[in-house]
Amino acid sequence: MNNGIQWSDLIFNLSISFFGGLIKSITIKVKQKTWTYFFASAVVGGFAGLLTYMLCNSFNLSWQMTSFATGVAGYMGDSILKVFSEILPNFLSGKFNIQISNVENKEKDNKEIKDDKK
């Protein structure tokens, strides 16, 4: 049973995800890396790790699996956020019968329709 937020656990996992974002920004090939670039990578990694931490907690995963997942999510950054944004509408529509329209998917569908008409 979950008795609320374990702050030390959260801070530990956020640190791992921030480092994941930093490691990706260090290893990726970009022409010019600025401090803003490193900071933004860490913030995106931290946000992805936070969402992953909450997801892992909701599934009652072990601390080892949660830490692993938050680190990988931090490294993946915006890529994992895109995956989450694709999964969430399907989950909500199946679980709560809530229909969520995705603007990106609509734009893609409209483009495909226009291409088919040509």
Beta strands, then each sheet from edge to edge (+ up, - down):
end
